[in-house]
Amino acid sequence: RACFNMSFEGDAAAPVLPTEEVPPPPPSDAVTTMETDTVQPVPDPTPTPTPAPEAETEAAQAVVMKPEEVVEAAKVPAAAPQTLPASEEAYDPENATVDDDDDEDQDEDMGTVTSPVLRSSGPIKREEECSDKPLDVAIPAHLAAVPPLVQPLVPNVSAPSATPQYPGPDRYEARIAHDMYDTEAWASLLHDAHSHNIDHIREMYERFLWVFPTSARHWRAYIEVELARRNYNKVEALFVRCLRPVPNVDLWRTYVQYIRLVNGDVRDADLTPSQKDNIIKAFEFALEHVGMDISSAGIWTDYLTFVKTMRTSGSFEDSQKMMQTRKLYQRAIEIPMHGLEATWREYDAFENNLNKLLATELLKMWGPKYTKARVVYRERKVLMDGLSRTQLARPPRGSEKDEGQLAMWLKLLAFEKQNAQSIDPAVLRARITFTYNQILLHFYRDPEIWNEAAMYLHEHLNNPETATVFFERGLVALSSNPLIHFAYADYLEAAKKTQEAREIYERLLKNNSSALVFVQYMRFARRCEGVEGPRKVFKKARAADSCSYHVYVALAYMEYHVNKDPKVARNLFEAAVTKYPSNTDLMQHYLTFIEALNQENNTRVLYERFLAAAGDNPKWTLEVMNQFLAFEDTQSLDIQAILKLEKRKAQLFPDHDPLGVLGLVQRYKYLDLAPCTNVELESFARTSSRIHESQNKSNQKADVKIVRPDLAKMIPYRPDMQLPSSSSSSSSRDRDRDVKEREGRDREGRDRDGKDRDGRDREGRDRDGRDREGRDRDGRDREGRERDGREGRDRDGSDREGRASDGRDRDARATGAR
């Protein structure tokens, strides 16, 4: 927009780059090692026609801001400058990592441009060998009319080829092939790429940004790689591709610095009016997109410094500069951002230096707005503490860290929706939209956020155009995700845009032709196209490799319930059973459908057919048999048919219900009513289980092989049999030896028993002695207690006698006195 070497529609004269020859800036140490690489243009991801020679000066015409857009943007209250120091470290692409665990310090998020080219001391001049054309980034027609503040475009990245021309180390490439969101492997690949030539580096960054298209720091690193080699056309093309889709303060500040240097804004430089206008447009363009960020103070500070230091000639230009500075301050003090108090102090000093009387009135007018912004800033800062502004966007994986980050972002979003600052509805809409865009930088692959953002903008902010843009961006981010496609199609269908909704389903089928997509497409076609609509979709689905029985069942139920055509529905079920004969879920749906037709004979035939088809699948056979019994209990009027079927089940599954009581309970129960209590039912189940276990054990015992002797080798016993003498003598010796051994064992046993008896006797005597001692102690204790009792009684008696004598003495004295 307000950028590079471009013509501005409606302007009398187009600003151009400086034409004088200026030596290129000396390379810094960080770039010296790469200057020896051969700079060869790499093919763009999307081929573009070769522009005409006169078009070479229009490097990024896609981002030109029209003058009327600048005027409209100025009407929206934006933010203001600060005097905070720029304290970000130099970004070194060589050591860039993809670790998304590091949180940025938001109080010092005022990063400066670190490229050696942007720190040069003179305006930039393109070199002849770096005149490759910028990428042709065409803005889609449905997004071109959307105000930039409302929605950025989708990142302009193309899918890399299946076989990279410059692959990295095999171990990291293997990890990427297994998981394309492996951040550690990508960090290693990027680090390795910087040791190769520029083509290798470009390909690796293109591959990385296709996976993580909202990573601002890697777009910035990619830009600085091109800046280090003075490939300014490439730089400008990268800015066109990433600026609007990635509303990141550091990235936009890099862009503004580049525009300032392109237009010769260096120390003590005397800028022409067109150069000043280009730089101001660049600042406004940046504030329009990221000026309400809590970390945007650096851009505001640079803008104010630029305006206050512009050279003027004459009182009119001085007055214009003063008014412009005042408006910038007044816009800035309404933005809840870091360093807001410092900005207010600067504004106070600015007004008092001009006119103290006027300053009093203006500060009194703008003081309440500043106070509200300061209160909102403090609450916003608390909510944003702990947020990772460098987290890479990956699909939801159930990570506690990702879920915690999303919860924090949603709390911030809920706070912004409360409008605690009481800003205008248009500004509130822009701020909420900006917050959604900030969340999507880190949750770009999450369908939940895309849908929530689109529906909120449509329902609560009455902004269907912006909702449509969010849905479109969501389809680009999640090209194969059914959820966001279904939500968008329903949104378009509700808006009576059936043709656009149909196109959404067709687009999804190109990336995801699952059975669910066909099922939802058939439902949509039935609602919008009548009877023939879903049949056409079914024909397409049946030819797809991903077709499953779900498609048949969905259309069959649709024909039966919606079209009231049971014949077509049954034909569909028959076709499905023929194609998927062993699918038990399909058979279950078919049985349910047949039962709903209330055709008893056909239902019985189908049950018998499925029982025969079950074959060696006992689980499915039992399930069909139970359902068959339930059907007979409900439909049959012949008790003999029910008993016959139960007997058949008992023969097929003898161990399932050996007593038959569970079958009775199943037959006599109805809904949640049962012919027995829960306790009895549990007892029946345990009894059946025990019988089943005992039968299994019996079967196992029957299978045990008993080893029996070989009777053919045994000699039958006869009383008159005479054995050889040698055998007899040896047998007698063996018997004598056995007798002696038994006698020895008996003696040892008796000795052992005697010792044990002696030990037990000693223990008994000791126990008796201890018992006697205990009894003696008890006797002595009793005697002592008896003695104490007697002494106590004696004392009590003497006390009583003393009291009695005292009483008699008192009576005598009383009598004498009388």
C-alpha positions in Angstrom: 0.0 0.0 0.0 2.0 3.0 1.1 5.2 1.2 0.2 8.0 0.6 -2.2 8.4 2.2 -5.6 4.8 2.5 -6.7 2.3 4.7 -8.3 -0.8 5.8 -6.2 -4.1 5.8 -7.9 -5.4 9.4 -8.0 -2.1 11.1 -7.3 -0.8 13.7 -9.7 2.8 12.4 -9.4 4.0 9.0 -8.4 6.7 8.8 -5.7 9.8 7.0 -7.0 12.9 5.7 -5.5 16.0 7.8 -5.4 17.8 7.6 -8.8 21.2 8.8 -7.7 23.9 6.1 -7.3 24.6 5.4 -3.7 27.2 2.8 -2.6 25.6 -0.2 -1.0 26.1 -0.3 2.8 29.0 -2.3 4.0 28.0 -5.8 5.1 28.1 -6.6 8.8 29.8 -9.5 10.4 26.6 -11.5 10.5 26.3 -11.3 6.7 29.9 -11.6 5.6 29.9 -15.4 5.7 27.0 -15.5 3.3 28.1 -12.9 0.7 30.1 -15.6 -1.1 27.0 -17.6 -1.9 25.8 -17.6 -5.5 22.6 -15.7 -5.7 20.4 -17.6 -8.1 16.7 -16.9 -8.5 14.5 -19.7 -7.2 11.3 -20.5 -9.0 8.3 -19.0 -7.3 5.7 -21.4 -5.8 3.1 -20.2 -8.3 4.3 -19.4 -11.8 3.6 -15.8 -12.8 3.7 -14.1 -16.1 6.7 -11.9 -16.8 5.8 -8.3 -16.2 6.5 -5.5 -18.7 9.7 -3.5 -18.2 7.7 -0.4 -17.2 6.0 -2.5 -14.5 9.3 -3.3 -12.7 9.0 -0.1 -10.7 5.7 -1.3 -9.2 7.2 -3.9 -6.9 4.2 -4.3 -4.6 1.2 -2.7 -6.2 -1.1 -5.1 -4.4 -0.6 -3.2 -1.2 -1.1 0.4 -2.4 -3.4 2.4 -0.2 -5.7 4.7 -2.0 -5.9 8.3 -0.6 -9.6 7.9 0.2 -8.7 4.8 2.3 -6.2 6.7 4.2 -8.8 9.4 5.0 -11.2 6.7 6.2 -8.6 5.1 8.3 -7.8 8.4 10.0 -11.4 8.6 11.2 -11.0 5.5 13.4 -9.5 6.4 16.7 -6.1 4.7 16.9 -3.2 4.8 19.3 -0.3 7.1 20.2 3.4 7.2 20.6 5.7 6.6 23.6 9.2 7.3 24.6 9.9 3.7 25.6 13.4 2.5 24.5 13.5 -0.1 21.8 15.1 -3.0 23.6 14.7 -6.1 21.5 17.8 -8.2 20.8 19.1 -8.5 17.2 17.3 -11.3 15.4 19.9 -13.7 14.1 18.6 -16.1 11.5 21.6 -18.3 12.0 20.5 -19.1 15.5 16.7 -18.8 15.0 14.8 -21.5 16.8 11.3 -22.8 16.5 10.8 -23.3 20.3 7.4 -22.0 21.0 7.7 -22.3 24.8 9.4 -18.9 25.3 7.2 -16.1 26.3 8.0 -12.5 25.3 8.2 -9.7 27.8 5.3 -7.6 26.8 6.6 -4.6 28.7 9.6 -4.4 26.4 8.0 -5.8 23.2 9.2 -2.8 21.1 11.6 -4.6 18.9 13.8 -2.6 16.5 14.7 -3.6 13.0 18.0 -5.5 13.1 18.9 -6.0 9.5 22.3 -4.4 8.6 20.6 -3.0 5.5 18.0 -1.2 7.6 20.7 0.3 9.8 22.5 1.8 6.8 23.4 5.4 6.5 21.9 6.1 3.1 18.9 5.4 0.9 18.7 2.0 -0.7 19.4 1.5 -4.4 18.5 -1.8 -6.1 21.5 -3.5 -7.8 21.3 -4.8 -11.3 22.0 -8.4 -10.4 19.1 -8.4 -8.0 16.3 -7.3 -10.4 14.2 -10.5 -10.2 10.6 -9.8 -10.4 8.3 -9.8 -7.3 5.7 -12.5 -6.8 2.3 -11.8 -8.3 0.0 -11.9 -5.3 -3.5 -11.5 -6.6 -6.1 -10.6 -4.1 -9.3 -12.7 -4.4 -12.3 -10.8 -5.5 -14.3 -11.6 -2.4 -11.6 -10.2 -0.2 -10.5 -7.1 -2.2 -13.5 -5.1 -0.9 -12.9 -5.9 2.7 -11.3 -3.0 4.8 -7.8 -4.0 5.9 -8.6 -3.2 9.5 -11.4 -5.7 9.5 -9.7 -8.7 8.0 -6.2 -9.6 6.7 -5.8 -11.9 3.8 -4.8 -15.5 4.0 -1.0 -16.1 3.9 0.2 -16.5 0.4 2.1 -19.8 0.6 2.2 -22.7 -1.7 2.5 -26.4 -1.0 6.1 -27.5 -1.5 6.9 -30.3 -3.9 6.8 -33.9 -2.7 10.6 -34.2 -3.3 12.5 -31.2 -2.1 15.3 -30.0 -4.4 17.5 -29.2 -1.3 16.6 -31.6 1.4 18.1 -31.3 4.9 19.7 -34.0 7.0 17.9 -37.4 6.7 17.2 -37.8 10.3 15.3 -34.5 10.5 13.6 -35.1 7.1 12.4 -38.4 8.4 10.9 -36.7 11.5 9.1 -34.2 9.3 7.7 -36.9 7.1 6.3 -38.6 10.1 5.0 -35.4 11.8 5.0 -32.3 9.7 4.5 -30.2 12.9 7.7 -31.4 14.6 9.0 -28.0 15.7 12.4 -29.3 16.9 13.1 -31.0 13.6 12.2 -27.8 11.7 14.5 -25.7 13.9 17.3 -28.0 13.1 16.5 -27.9 9.3 16.4 -24.1 9.3 19.7 -23.9 11.2 21.3 -26.3 8.8 19.9 -24.4 5.7 21.9 -21.3 6.7 25.1 -23.1 6.0 24.1 -23.5 2.3 23.4 -21.3 -0.6 20.5 -18.9 -1.0 18.4 -21.3 -3.0 18.6 -23.9 -0.2 17.6 -21.2 2.4 14.7 -20.0 0.3 13.3 -23.5 -0.2 13.6 -24.4 3.4 11.8 -21.2 4.5 9.1 -21.8 1.9 8.6 -25.3 3.2 8.5 -24.1 6.8 6.1 -21.2 6.1 3.7 -23.6 4.3 3.4 -25.5 7.5 3.4 -22.5 9.9 2.2 -19.6 7.7 1.5 -17.3 10.7 4.9 -17.4 12.3 5.8 -13.7 12.3 9.4 -14.2 13.5 10.2 -16.6 10.7 8.7 -14.3 8.0 10.9 -11.6 9.5 13.9 -13.9 9.4 13.2 -14.8 5.8 13.0 -11.1 4.9 16.2 -10.3 6.6 18.0 -13.1 4.7 17.0 -11.4 1.5 17.9 -7.9 2.9 21.3 -9.1 3.8 21.9 -10.0 0.2 20.2 -6.7 -1.0 17.5 -8.6 -2.9 15.0 -5.8 -2.5 12.5 -7.0 -5.0 12.3 -10.3 -3.0 12.0 -8.3 0.2 9.0 -6.4 -1.1 7.4 -9.5 -2.5 7.7 -11.1 0.9 6.1 -8.1 2.6 3.2 -8.3 0.2 2.7 -12.0 1.1 2.9 -11.7 4.8 2.0 -8.2 6.1 -1.8 -8.3 6.2 -2.2 -12.0 7.1 0.2 -11.7 10.0 -0.7 -8.7 12.2 2.5 -8.8 14.3 4.0 -5.5 15.7 7.6 -6.5 15.1 7.0 -7.5 11.5 5.1 -4.3 10.7 7.7 -2.2 12.3 10.3 -3.8 10.1 8.2 -2.9 7.1 7.9 0.7 8.2 11.7 1.0 8.7 12.2 -0.4 5.3 9.9 2.1 3.7 11.6 4.9 5.5 15.0 3.9 4.2 13.7 3.3 0.7 12.4 6.9 0.7 15.7 8.3 2.0 14.7 9.0 5.6 18.1 9.0 7.2 19.9 11.3 9.6 19.7 15.0 8.5 18.1 14.0 5.2 15.9 16.6 3.5 12.9 14.7 2.3 10.7 15.7 -0.6 6.9 16.0 -0.1 6.3 12.8 -1.9 8.8 10.9 0.3 7.2 12.3 3.4 3.8 11.3 2.1 5.0 7.7 1.4 6.4 7.4 4.9 3.3 8.8 6.6 1.1 6.4 4.6 3.3 3.5 5.7 2.9 4.6 9.3 -0.8 4.9 8.9 -1.0 1.5 7.2 0.9 -0.1 10.1 -1.3 1.6 12.7 -4.4 0.6 10.9 -3.5 -3.1 11.3 -1.5 -3.3 14.6 -2.0 0.1 16.2 -4.4 -1.3 18.8 -1.9 -4.0 20.0 -0.8 -3.7 23.6 2.8 -3.7 22.3 2.4 -1.2 19.5 4.0 1.7 21.4 7.2 1.4 19.4 5.4 2.3 16.1 3.6 5.2 17.7 6.9 6.5 19.1 8.6 6.3 15.7 5.6 8.0 14.0 5.6 10.9 16.5 9.3 11.3 16.3 9.2 11.4 12.6 6.4 14.0 12.5 8.0 16.2 15.2 11.4 16.2 13.5 10.2 16.9 9.9 11.7 20.0 8.4 9.3 22.7 7.6 9.5 26.0 5.7 7.1 28.7 6.8 4.5 29.2 9.5 1.8 27.3 7.6 3.8 24.1 7.6 4.7 24.6 11.2 1.1 24.9 12.1 0.3 21.8 10.1 3.0 19.9 11.9 1.7 21.1 15.2 -1.8 20.0 14.4 -0.7 16.6 13.1 1.4 16.0 16.2 -1.6 16.9 18.5 -3.9 14.5 16.6 -1.4 11.7 16.9 -1.1 12.2 20.7 -4.8 12.3 21.1 -5.2 9.1 19.1 -2.4 7.4 21.1 -3.7 8.2 24.6 -6.9 6.2 23.9 -5.0 3.0 23.1 -4.5 0.6 26.1 -0.8 -0.2 25.5 2.5 -0.3 27.2 4.0 3.0 28.2 0.6 4.8 28.1 1.5 7.0 31.1 4.7 8.1 29.4 2.7 9.1 26.3 0.3 11.1 28.4 3.2 13.0 30.1 4.6 13.8 26.7 1.3 15.1 25.5 0.9 17.2 28.7 4.4 18.7 28.1 3.7 19.2 24.4 0.5 21.2 25.0 1.9 23.3 27.9 4.9 24.3 25.8 2.5 25.6 23.1 -0.2 27.4 25.2 -0.9 26.9 28.9 -4.4 28.2 28.7 -5.3 26.0 25.7 -3.5 23.1 27.3 -5.7 23.3 30.4 -8.9 23.0 28.3 -7.5 20.2 26.1 -6.1 18.1 29.0 -9.3 18.5 30.8 -11.2 17.2 27.7 -8.9 14.3 27.0 -8.1 13.3 30.6 -11.1 11.1 31.1 -10.4 9.2 27.9 -6.8 8.6 29.0 -8.0 7.4 32.4 -10.3 4.9 30.8 -7.6 3.7 28.5 -5.2 3.3 31.5 -7.7 1.3 33.5 -8.4 -1.0 30.5 -4.6 -1.4 29.9 -4.0 -2.6 33.4 -6.8 -5.2 33.2 -5.6 -6.2 29.7 -2.0 -6.6 30.9 -3.0 -8.9 33.7 -4.9 -11.1 31.2 -2.0 -11.1 28.8 0.6 -12.0 31.3 1.6 -15.6 30.6 0.5 -15.6 27.0 3.1 -17.0 24.5 3.2 -14.6 21.6 5.7 -16.9 19.8 3.7 -20.1 19.9 3.5 -21.8 16.6 0.1 -22.8 15.1 -0.4 -26.5 15.2 -3.6 -28.6 15.0 -5.3 -29.5 18.4 -3.4 -32.3 20.1 -4.9 -32.3 23.6 -1.8 -30.6 25.1 -2.3 -29.1 28.5 -0.1 -26.2 27.5 -2.0 -25.4 24.3 -5.4 -25.7 26.1 -4.1 -23.4 28.8 -3.0 -20.8 26.2 -6.3 -21.0 24.4 -8.2 -20.5 27.7 -6.1 -17.4 28.4 -6.8 -16.0 24.9 -10.5 -16.6 25.3 -10.5 -14.8 28.6 -8.9 -11.8 26.9 -11.5 -12.0 24.1 -14.3 -12.1 26.6 -12.9 -9.0 28.3 -12.6 -7.1 25.0 -16.3 -8.0 24.2 -17.4 -6.3 27.4 -16.3 -2.9 26.0 -14.9 -1.7 29.3 -13.6 1.4 27.6 -17.0 2.4 26.2 -15.6 2.9 22.7 -17.7 3.4 19.5 -19.3 0.3 18.0 -17.1 0.5 14.9 -14.0 0.7 16.9 -15.2 -2.1 19.2 -15.8 -4.3 16.1 -12.3 -3.6 14.9 -10.8 -4.4 18.3 -12.7 -7.7 18.7 -11.7 -8.7 15.1 -8.1 -7.8 15.9 -8.2 -10.0 19.0 -9.6 -12.9 16.9 -6.8 -12.4 14.4 -4.2 -12.5 17.3 -5.6 -15.8 18.5 -5.5 -17.2 15.0 -1.8 -16.4 14.7 -1.3 -19.2 17.3 -4.4 -21.4 16.6 -4.5 -21.2 12.9 -5.2 -24.9 12.6 -8.1 -24.9 15.1 -11.6 -25.1 13.5 -13.2 -24.0 16.7 -11.8 -20.5 16.6 -12.6 -19.9 12.9 -16.2 -20.9 13.4 -16.6 -19.0 16.7 -15.2 -15.8 15.2 -17.3 -16.0 12.1 -20.6 -16.7 13.9 -19.9 -14.0 16.6 -19.3 -11.4 13.9 -22.5 -12.4 12.1 -24.8 -12.8 15.1 -23.6 -10.1 17.5 -21.9 -7.5 15.4 -24.2 -7.9 12.4 -21.3 -8.1 10.0 -22.0 -11.0 7.6 -19.3 -9.8 5.1 -16.6 -10.2 7.7 -18.0 -13.5 8.8 -17.8 -14.8 5.3 -14.2 -13.7 5.1 -13.4 -15.6 8.3 -15.0 -18.7 6.9 -13.0 -18.4 3.7 -9.8 -18.0 5.5 -10.7 -21.0 7.6 -11.1 -23.1 4.5 -7.6 -22.1 3.4 -6.1 -22.9 6.8 -8.0 -26.3 7.1 -8.5 -27.4 3.5 -9.4 -31.0 4.5 -11.2 -30.4 7.8 -14.9 -31.4 7.5 -16.1 -29.4 10.5 -15.3 -25.9 9.2 -16.6 -26.8 5.8 -19.9 -28.1 7.1 -20.4 -25.0 9.3 -19.7 -22.6 6.4 -22.0 -24.6 4.1 -24.8 -24.3 6.6 -24.1 -20.6 7.0 -24.4 -20.1 3.3 -27.5 -22.3 3.1 -29.2 -20.3 5.8 -28.4 -17.2 3.8 -30.2 -18.7 0.7 -26.9 -19.1 -1.1 -27.3 -22.7 -2.1 -25.0 -22.5 -5.1 -22.1 -21.2 -2.9 -22.9 -23.9 -0.3 -22.7 -26.6 -3.0 -19.3 -25.3 -4.1 -18.1 -25.7 -0.5 -18.9 -29.4 -0.5 -17.3 -29.9 -3.9 -14.2 -28.1 -2.7 -14.0 -30.4 0.4 -14.4 -33.5 -1.7 -11.2 -32.6 -3.6 -9.3 -32.9 -0.3 -11.4 -35.2 1.8 -13.7 -37.7 0.1 -14.6 -39.6 3.3 -18.0 -41.2 3.7 -19.1 -38.6 6.2 -18.6 -35.8 3.6 -20.8 -37.7 1.1 -23.5 -38.3 3.8 -23.7 -34.6 4.7 -23.6 -33.6 1.0 -26.6 -35.9 0.4 -28.5 -34.3 3.3 -27.8 -30.9 1.9 -28.8 -32.0 -1.6 -32.1 -33.4 -0.3 -32.9 -30.1 1.4 -32.0 -27.9 -1.6 -32.5 -30.1 -4.7 -35.3 -32.5 -3.8 -35.5 -36.2 -4.4 -33.0 -36.5 -7.2 -30.3 -34.4 -5.5 -29.0 -37.0 -3.0 -29.3 -39.8 -5.6 -26.8 -37.9 -7.8 -24.4 -37.5 -4.9 -24.9 -41.2 -4.0 -23.9 -42.2 -7.5 -20.7 -40.2 -7.2 -20.0 -41.7 -3.7 -20.5 -45.3 -4.8 -17.7 -44.8 -7.4 -15.3 -43.4 -4.8 -12.8 -45.7 -3.1 -13.7 -44.3 0.3 -17.3 -45.3 0.0 -18.6 -47.4 3.0 -21.9 -48.9 4.1 -22.7 -45.6 5.9 -23.5 -44.0 2.6 -26.0 -46.7 1.7 -27.7 -46.6 5.2 -28.0 -42.8 5.1 -29.7 -42.7 1.7 -31.9 -45.7 2.6 -33.2 -44.0 5.7 -33.6 -40.8 3.7 -35.7 -42.6 1.1 -37.8 -44.3 3.8 -38.4 -41.4 6.1 -38.3 -38.4 3.8 -39.3 -39.7 0.4 -41.7 -42.3 1.9 -40.4 -45.0 -0.5 -39.7 -48.2 1.5 -39.1 -50.2 -1.7 -36.1 -48.1 -2.8 -34.9 -48.1 0.8 -35.0 -51.9 0.9 -33.2 -52.1 -2.4 -30.4 -49.9 -1.0 -30.1 -52.2 2.1 -29.9 -55.3 -0.1 -27.2 -53.7 -2.3 -25.3 -52.8 0.8 -25.5 -56.3 2.3 -24.4 -57.7 -1.0 -21.4 -55.4 -1.1 -20.5 -55.7 2.6 -21.8 -59.2 3.6 -19.8 -59.5 6.8 -20.6 -56.1 8.3 -22.6 -56.7 11.5 -23.4 -53.0 12.0 -25.0 -52.9 8.6 -27.0 -56.0 9.4 -28.2 -54.4 12.6 -29.5 -51.3 10.7 -31.2 -53.6 8.1 -33.0 -55.5 10.8 -34.1 -52.3 12.5 -35.5 -51.1 9.1 -37.3 -54.4 8.4 -38.9 -54.4 11.8 -40.2 -50.9 11.2 -42.0 -52.1 8.1 -44.1 -54.4 10.4 -43.7 -57.4 8.0 -43.4 -60.5 10.3 -42.6 -63.1 7.7 -40.0 -61.0 5.9 -38.4 -60.2 9.3 -38.2 -63.8 10.3 -36.7 -64.7 7.0 -34.1 -61.9 7.4 -33.2 -63.1 10.9 -32.7 -66.7 9.7 -30.6 -65.3 6.8 -28.3 -63.4 9.2 -28.0 -66.3 11.6 -26.8 -68.4 8.7 -24.4 -65.7 7.6 -23.0 -65.3 11.1 -21.2 -68.6 10.7 -18.3 -68.8 13.1 -19.0 -65.5 14.8 -20.5 -66.5 18.2 -20.8 -62.9 19.4 -22.8 -61.8 16.4 -24.9 -65.0 16.5 -25.8 -64.4 20.1 -26.7 -60.8 19.5 -28.9 -61.7 16.5 -30.5 -64.5 18.5 -31.3 -62.2 21.4 -32.8 -59.7 19.0 -34.8 -62.5 17.3 -36.2 -63.6 20.7 -37.1 -60.0 21.5 -38.9 -59.7 18.2 -40.8 -63.0 18.8 -41.8 -61.9 22.3 -43.2 -58.7 20.8 -44.7 -59.9 17.6 -45.5 -63.6 17.8 -48.9 -64.9 19.0 -47.6 -68.5 19.3 -45.9 -69.5 22.6 -44.6 -72.6 21.0 -42.6 -70.5 18.5 -41.0 -68.6 21.4 -40.2 -71.8 23.4 -38.8 -73.4 20.3 -36.5 -70.5 19.6 -35.3 -70.5 23.3 -34.5 -74.2 23.0 -32.6 -73.5 19.9 -30.6 -70.8 21.6 -29.9 -73.1 24.6 -28.5 -75.7 22.1 -26.3 -73.1 20.4 -25.0 -71.6 23.7 -25.3 -74.3 26.4 -23.0 -72.4 28.8 -24.6 -69.0 28.4 -27.7 -69.7 30.6 -27.5 -73.2 32.0 -30.6 -72.8 34.3 -32.6 -70.9 31.8 -33.6 -68.3 34.4 -31.9 -65.4 32.6 -33.9 -66.3 29.5 -37.1 -66.1 31.5 -36.1 -62.7 32.9 -35.4 -61.5 29.4 -38.7 -62.7 28.2 -40.9 -61.3 30.9 -39.2 -57.9 31.5 -40.6 -54.8 29.8 -38.7 -51.6 29.4 -37.3 -50.9 32.9 -39.8 -53.3 34.6 -38.4 -56.7 35.6 -40.0 -59.9 37.1 -37.4 -60.0 39.9 -35.4 -57.6 42.1 -31.9 -56.4 41.3 -30.5 -58.6 44.1 -32.2 -61.7 42.7 -31.0 -60.9 39.2 -27.4 -60.5 40.4 -27.8 -63.8 42.2 -29.1 -65.5 39.1 -26.1 -64.2 37.2 -23.6 -65.4 39.8 -25.2 -68.8 39.9 -25.0 -69.2 36.1 -21.4 -68.0 36.2 -20.4 -70.6 38.9 -22.1 -73.4 37.0 -20.3 -72.3 33.9 -16.9 -72.3 35.7 -17.5 -75.7 37.2 -18.4 -77.2 33.9 -15.2 -75.8 32.4 -13.2 -77.4 35.2 -15.0 -80.7 34.7 -14.2 -80.6 31.0 -10.6 -79.8 31.9 -10.4 -82.9 34.2 -11.9 -85.1 31.6 -9.1 -84.1 29.3 -6.3 -85.0 31.7 -4.3 -88.0 30.5 -3.7 -90.7 33.2 -0.4 -92.7 33.0 -1.0 -96.4 33.5 1.6 -99.2 33.8 2.4 -101.6 31.1 0.8 -104.9 32.2 2.6 -106.9 29.5 5.9 -106.6 31.5 4.5 -107.7 34.8 4.8 -111.3 36.3 1.6 -112.8 37.7 1.8 -113.9 41.4 1.7 -117.6 42.3 2.1 -118.9 45.9 4.3 -121.9 44.9 6.7 -119.8 42.9 10.4 -120.5 43.9 12.8 -117.6 43.3 16.6 -118.2 42.8 18.7 -118.6 46.0 20.9 -115.7 45.2 17.9 -113.6 44.9 16.6 -115.0 48.2 19.8 -114.3 50.1 20.1 -110.8 48.7 16.4 -110.2 49.6 17.0 -111.3 53.2 20.0 -109.1 53.5 18.0 -106.2 52.2 15.2 -107.0 54.7 17.7 -107.1 57.6 19.2 -103.8 56.5 15.7 -102.2 56.3 14.8 -103.5 59.7 18.0 -102.0 61.3 17.4 -98.7 59.6 13.8 -98.6 60.9 15.0 -99.5 64.4 17.6 -96.7 64.3 15.0 -94.2 63.1 12.6 -95.4 65.9 15.3 -94.8 68.6 16.1 -91.4 67.3 12.4 -90.5 67.3 12.1 -91.8 70.9 15.1 -89.8 72.0 13.8 -86.7 70.4 10.4 -87.3 72.0 12.0 -87.7 75.4 13.9 -84.5 75.1 10.8 -82.7 74.0 8.9 -84.2 77.0 11.7 -83.1 79.4 11.6 -79.6 77.9 7.8 -79.4 78.2 8.0 -80.7 81.9 10.6 -78.0 82.8 8.5 -75.4 81.2 5.4 -76.7 83.1 7.3 -76.6 86.4 8.5 -73.1 85.7 5.0 -72.0 84.8 3.6 -73.6 88.0 6.2 -71.8 90.1 5.3 -68.5 88.6 1.6 -69.2 89.2 2.3 -70.0 92.9 4.3 -66.8 93.3 1.5 -64.9 91.7 -1.1 -66.5 94.0 1.1 -65.8 97.1 1.3 -62.1 96.1 -2.4 -62.0 95.6 -2.9 -63.5 99.1 -0.7 -61.0 100.7 -2.4 -58.1 98.9 -5.8 -59.4 100.1 -4.6 -59.6 103.7 -3.2 -56.1 103.5 -6.6 -54.8 102.2 -8.4 -56.7 104.9 -6.1 -55.2 107.6 -6.7 -51.8 106.2 -10.4 -52.3 106.3 -10.4 -53.4 109.9 -8.3 -50.4 110.9 -10.7 -48.2 109.1 -13.7 -49.7 110.7 -12.1 -49.3 114.1 -11.4 -45.6 113.5 -14.9 -45.1 112.3 -16.2 -46.7 115.5 -14.1 -44.6 117.8 -15.2 -41.5 115.9 -18.8 -42.5 116.3 -18.4 -43.1 120.0 -16.7 -39.7 120.4 -19.5 -37.9 118.7 -22.1 -39.7 120.8 -20.3 -38.7 124.1 -20.1 -35.1 122.8 -23.8 -35.2 122.2 -24.5 -36.4 125.8 -22.4 -33.7 127.3 -24.2 -31.0 125.3 -27.6 -32.4 126.5 -26.4 -32.4 130.1 -25.2 -28.8 129.9 -28.5 -27.8 128.4 -30.5 -29.5 131.1 -28.4 -27.8 133.8 -29.0 -24.5 132.2 -32.7 -25.0 132.2 
